[in-house]
Amino acid sequence: MKTTISALAELELNDAAQYYELSQQGLAEKFFFSETLAKIKMNPKAGCSYNKMTRYQMLNRFPYSIFYTTKNNEIVIVAIVHQHRMPGYWLSRINDNDISEPEAVYSATILANG
């Protein structure tokens, strides 16, 4: 199943990774959520249901959740959300039919190897 990440989710990923790398050298590499992404790819419906079209998985070691949708044999990561900050700020990116920013979705190179 192809995996893409929205531009805003990629910004969230990079911001969090930068924070962790500044906190402790090498921690950013552990933040890149390959284990969680592998789980999502193996069984996209295993994530917790958020709404009709959106699901999420929590990261094991970090206080973040990955919100994603599946459509036409593709997983689209819509948001990478800190679990204790600004709840719901990302909700404008989704609705019950589709993600709100389809023009901002592109294949991410960091996910290609996942």
Buried (B, 14 or more C-beta within 10 A) or exposed (E): EEBBBBEBBBEBBEEBBEEBBEEEEEBBEBBBBEBBBEBBBEEBEEBEEBEEBBBBBBBEEBEBBBBBBBEEEBBBBBBBBBEEEEEEEBBEBBEEEEBBBEEBBEEBEBBEEB
